[in-house]
Amino acid sequence: MTGPARDHDVVVLGATGFAGALVAEHLARHAPADARIALAGRSRERLERVRAGLPPRAADWPVLLADTGDAASLRALARSARVVVSTVGPYLRHGLGVVEACARAGTHYADLTGEVPFVRRAADAFDEVARATGARLVHACGYDAVPSDLAVLVLHRRVAADDAGTLGHVRLVASARGGVSGGTAATVRGLAELAGRDPSVRRLLADPYALSPARAAEPVTPQPSDTPVPGRTQDGGWVAPSPMASFDTRVVRRSNALQGWAYGRGLRYEEVAATGPGLRGALTAAAVAAGLPLALAALALPPTRALLDRALPAPGTGPDEHTRRTGWFHMDVHAVTTTGRRYRSVAAGPGDPGYSATAVMLGEAALALALDADRLPARAGSLTPATALGDVLVERLRAAGHTYEASPSAPAPAHQSTGRSANHTRVSP
């Protein structure tokens, strides 16, 4: 990074929130001893309380006051840091000012967003600014959408190394065990409410290339539905629509376009969720397929949204320690290339995917931005994990106990699984 020296390598903005505190804990346990880390938020008292609960390494970390509604405080924060990690969501409400401050200061930025409208607006407003200052603005550095984005990247790398053409049809089957936090619930609620009142947002969310950096140049290849009818895997297991598909698929397609459609202009990418085998798996798949659109519709309407709010977790809350520790995620990605060859990649890891595993992903993304600049892809602007961090983040996550691998595969016999089910799979790194 050019320009004046920075006081901090990484600043965690939102460290007093549920996700922010987990990211701070990961950094306290795993960042190099000489990494200069600070915690930021609106309340000094709460920041000091979070710091006191971290491992001893964090005892002398500075606490910085910043408010997402105060542009001057955000400018000062951005100028002090090499990297700002933002866990302050919903991002559409609280995030654009942070992105602007980092873009203008030439400060690298990473977040946990799963909001298509936010990424679209941030890219439209600040990509050109960030490219001029050299800032890498990296959205979606948690479970949304690191495993999807990197699993397709390592798949592409293997296919290219084998001179097997480019990616054609790619299907990700996701299994996971974990909990839901109040922050996630607030994000989903806010998106549903916005889409309910704004037709332009509904059109954006329906566009499979909503996050493309060059929408008019995208191929006419039809993309699979985000809400497919329940289906089967080759081993007889069932799959349903994935709640993450409407965001993660757009991130993968943005990564493809940012790399000059290196994955293939004919890429057809989809994500589904494994629900298990037998009658139970079928019933679960049917319930998810029917319930997901109904839940989103209910959140879009004020009367039903008020009722659902009583059942959803409150902001600032999240899964307990046992749930975070015993959770896991596993993604099987199956691809057919343009030469007809078949490949499989796997992304997997221990810990509640949205929280414990996400803290690892975002923490390692921040360290890569701060400490590995000479090994990162030579890009700046509004980026994705695959295009900003690429193989460096893959290496870091492997070292942290996550799995990212790709290999050729043959069509699976009827008795073999093409995707793991949360009902019968134990994930290990």
Residue pairs with C-beta under 8 A, 6 or more apart in sequence:
1 82
1 106
1 107
1 108
1 134
1 373
2 106
2 134
3 106
4 79
6 79
6 80
6 81
6 82
6 107
7 36
7 38
7 62
7 80
7 81
8 36
8 37
8 38
8 62
8 80
8 81
8 82
9 35
9 36
9 37
9 81
9 82
9 83
9 370
9 371
10 27
10 31
10 35
10 36
10 37
10 38
10 81
10 82
10 83
10 84
10 85
10 366
10 367
10 370
11 37
11 38
11 39
11 40
11 64
11 77
11 80
11 81
11 83
11 84
11 85
12 20
12 23
12 24
12 27
12 37
12 38
12 39
12 40
12 85
12 87
12 366
13 20
13 40
13 41
13 66
13 77
13 84
13 85
13 86
13 87
13 88
13 98
14 20
14 40
14 41
14 86
14 87
14 88
15 21
15 23
15 24
15 39
15 40
15 41
15 47
15 50
15 87
16 41
16 42
16 43
16 46
16 47
16 49
16 50
17 41
17 87
17 88
17 183
17 316
18 181
18 182
18 183
18 316
18 317
18 318
18 355
19 87
19 112
19 142
19 181
19 183
19 318
19 355
19 358
19 359
19 362
20 41
20 50
20 87
20 88
21 50
21 53
22 324
22 355
22 356
22 358
22 359
23 85
23 87
23 359
23 362
23 363
23 366
24 37
24 39
24 50
24 51
24 54
24 58
25 54
25 55
25 359
26 359
26 360
26 363
27 35
27 37
27 363
27 366
27 367
28 37
28 54
28 55
28 57
28 58
28 61
29 55
29 57
30 363
30 400
31 37
31 363
31 367
32 367
32 371
33 57
35 367
35 370
35 371
37 58
37 61
38 61
38 62
38 63
38 64
38 80
38 81
39 47
39 50
39 51
39 61
39 62
39 63
39 64
40 47
40 63
40 64
40 65
40 66
40 77
41 47
41 63
41 65
41 66
42 65
42 66
42 67
44 63
44 65
47 63
47 64
48 63
51 58
51 59
51 61
51 63
54 61
64 77
64 80
65 73
66 73
66 74
66 76
66 77
67 73
67 74
68 74
68 88
68 94
68 95
68 97
68 98
69 94
69 97
71 97
71 101
74 97
74 98
74 100
74 101
75 101
75 104
75 105
77 84
77 101
78 84
78 98
78 101
78 102
78 104
78 105
78 107
79 105
79 107
81 107
82 107
82 108
82 369
82 370
83 107
83 108
83 109
83 110
83 366
83 369
83 370
84 98
84 101
84 102
84 107
84 108
84 109
84 110
85 109
85 110
85 111
85 362
85 363
85 365
85 366
86 95
86 98
86 109
86 110
86 111
86 112
87 111
87 112
87 362
88 94
88 95
88 98
89 95
89 112
89 113
89 115
89 183
89 186
89 187
90 115
90 118
90 183
90 186
90 187
90 190
90 191
91 111
91 113
91 115
91 118
91 187
92 115
92 117
92 118
92 121
92 190
92 191
92 194
93 190
95 111
95 113
95 118
95 122
96 118
96 121
96 122
96 125
98 109
98 111
99 109
99 122
99 125
99 126
99 137
100 125
100 126
100 129
101 107
102 108
102 109
102 130
102 135
102 137
103 109
103 126
103 129
103 130
103 133
103 135
103 137
104 129
104 133
105 133
105 135
106 133
106 134
106 135
107 135
108 135
108 136
108 137
108 138
108 369
108 370
109 135
109 136
109 137
109 138
110 138
110 139
110 141
110 362
110 365
110 366
110 369
111 138
111 139
111 140
111 141
111 362
112 140
112 141
112 142
112 144
112 358
112 362
113 119
113 139
113 140
113 144
114 140
114 142
114 144
114 145
114 184
114 187
114 244
114 247
115 187
115 190
115 191
115 247
116 191
116 204
116 205
116 210
116 211
116 246
116 247
116 250
117 191
117 194
117 201
117 204
117 205
118 139
119 139
119 140
119 211
119 250
119 251
119 382
120 204
120 210
120 211
122 137
122 139
122 382
123 211
123 213
123 382
126 137
126 382
127 137
127 213
127 381
127 382
128 381
129 135
130 136
130 137
130 380
130 381
130 382
131 380
131 381
133 380
134 380
135 380
135 381
136 369
136 376
136 379
136 380
136 381
136 383
136 388
137 381
137 382
137 383
138 365
138 369
138 383
138 384
138 385
138 388
138 389
139 251
139 382
139 383
139 384
140 146
140 149
140 247
140 248
140 251
140 384
140 385
141 361
141 362
141 365
141 366
141 385
142 354
142 358
142 361
142 362
143 244
143 329
143 353
143 354
143 357
143 358
143 361
144 244
144 247
144 248
144 251
145 244
145 247
145 248
145 251
145 252
145 384
145 385
146 361
146 365
146 385
146 393
146 397
147 329
147 331
147 347
147 348
147 349
147 353
148 172
148 244
148 248
148 249
148 251
148 252
148 271
148 331
148 347
149 248
149 251
149 252
149 255
149 384
149 385
149 386
150 347
150 385
150 386
150 393
150 394
150 397
150 404
151 172
151 331
151 333
151 345
151 346
151 347
151 404
151 406
152 167
152 170
152 172
152 252
152 255
152 263
152 269
152 333
152 345
152 386
153 255
153 386
153 390
153 391
153 394
154 345
154 394
154 404
154 405
154 406
155 167
155 170
155 333
155 335
155 343
155 345
155 406
156 167
156 262
156 263
157 391
157 406
158 343
158 345
158 406
158 407
158 408
159 165
159 166
159 167
159 335
159 337
159 341
159 343
159 406
160 262
162 341
162 408
164 337
164 339
164 341
164 343
164 408
165 264
165 337
165 338
165 339
165 341
166 262
166 263
166 264
166 265
166 266
166 267
166 337
166 338
167 263
167 264
167 267
167 335
167 337
167 338
168 264
168 266
168 267
168 268
168 335
168 336
168 337
168 338
169 268
169 335
169 336
170 267
170 268
170 269
170 270
170 333
170 334
170 335
171 224
171 269
171 270
171 271
171 272
171 333
171 334
171 335
172 269
172 270
172 271
172 272
172 331
172 332
172 333
173 233
173 239
173 272
173 273
173 274
173 331
173 332
173 333
173 334
173 418
173 419
173 420
174 242
174 244
174 271
174 272
174 273
174 274
174 329
174 330
174 331
175 273
175 274
175 329
175 330
175 331
175 419
175 420
175 421
175 422
175 425
175 427
176 327
176 328
176 329
176 330
176 353
176 422
177 326
177 327
177 328
177 329
177 352
177 422
178 319
178 323
178 324
178 327
178 328
178 329
178 352
178 353
178 354
178 355
179 318
179 319
179 320
179 323
179 324
179 327
179 352
179 354
179 355
180 313
180 318
180 319
180 354
181 313
181 317
181 318
181 319
181 354
181 355
182 312
182 313
182 314
182 315
182 316
182 317
182 318
183 315
183 316
183 318
184 313
184 354
185 312
185 313
185 315
186 315
188 296
188 299
189 299
189 305
189 308
189 309
189 312
191 205
192 296
192 297
192 299
192 300
192 305
193 299
193 300
193 305
194 201
195 201
195 202
195 205
195 296
195 300
196 299
196 300
196 301
197 300
204 210
205 246
207 215
208 223
208 226
208 249
208 250
208 253
209 215
209 218
209 223
209 250
209 253
209 257
210 250
211 250
211 251
211 253
211 254
212 218
212 253
212 254
212 257
213 254
213 257
213 258
213 382
214 257
217 257
218 253
218 257
219 261
219 265
219 266
221 265
221 266
221 267
221 268
222 268
223 249
223 253
223 268
223 269
223 270
224 268
224 269
224 270
225 270
226 241
226 242
226 245
226 246
226 249
227 241
227 245
227 289
227 292
227 293
228 241
228 270
228 272
228 289
229 289
230 238
230 239
230 240
230 275
230 282
230 285
230 286
230 288
230 289
231 238
231 239
231 272
231 285
232 238
232 239
233 239
233 274
233 417
233 418
233 419
234 411
234 412
234 413
234 414
234 416
234 417
234 418
235 277
235 412
235 414
235 415
235 416
235 417
235 418
235 419
236 277
236 278
236 414
237 274
237 275
237 276
237 277
237 281
237 417
237 419
237 421
238 274
238 275
238 276
238 277
238 281
238 282
238 284
238 285
239 272
239 273
239 274
239 275
239 285
239 419
240 272
240 273
240 275
240 284
240 285
240 286
240 288
240 289
241 272
241 273
241 288
241 289
241 292
242 248
242 271
242 272
242 273
243 273
243 292
244 271
245 270
245 271
245 272
248 271
249 269
249 270
249 271
251 384
251 385
252 269
252 386
253 267
253 269
254 384
254 387
255 263
255 384
255 385
255 386
255 387
256 262
256 263
256 264
256 267
258 379
258 383
258 384
258 387
259 386
259 387
261 267
264 338
266 338
273 288
274 419
274 420
274 421
274 422
275 281
275 282
275 284
275 285
275 288
275 421
275 422
276 284
276 421
276 422
276 423
276 424
277 421
277 423
277 424
280 423
281 421
281 423
295 308
297 304
298 304
298 305
298 307
298 308
299 305
299 308
318 324
318 355
319 327
319 352
319 354
319 355
323 352
324 351
324 352
324 355
324 356
325 351
325 352
325 356
326 352
327 350
327 351
327 352
327 353
327 355
327 356
327 357
328 348
328 349
328 350
328 351
328 353
328 357
328 426
328 427
329 347
329 348
329 349
329 353
329 357
329 427
330 346
330 347
330 348
330 420
330 425
330 427
331 346
331 347
331 348
332 344
332 346
332 418
332 419
332 420
333 344
333 345
333 346
333 347
334 342
334 343
334 344
334 409
334 418
335 342
335 343
335 344
335 345
336 342
337 343
341 408
342 408
342 409
342 410
342 411
343 406
343 407
343 408
343 409
344 406
344 407
344 408
344 409
345 404
345 405
345 406
345 407
346 403
346 404
346 405
346 406
347 402
347 403
347 404
348 402
348 403
348 427
348 429
349 357
349 360
349 397
349 401
349 402
349 403
349 427
349 429
350 356
350 357
350 401
350 427
350 428
350 429
351 357
351 360
357 402
360 397
360 400
360 401
360 402
361 397
364 393
364 396
364 397
364 400
365 385
365 389
365 393
367 396
368 376
368 389
368 392
368 393
368 396
369 376
369 388
369 389
372 392
375 392
376 388
376 389
376 390
376 392
377 387
377 388
377 389
377 390
379 387
379 388
385 393
394 404
397 404
398 404
401 429
402 429
403 429
412 418
420 427
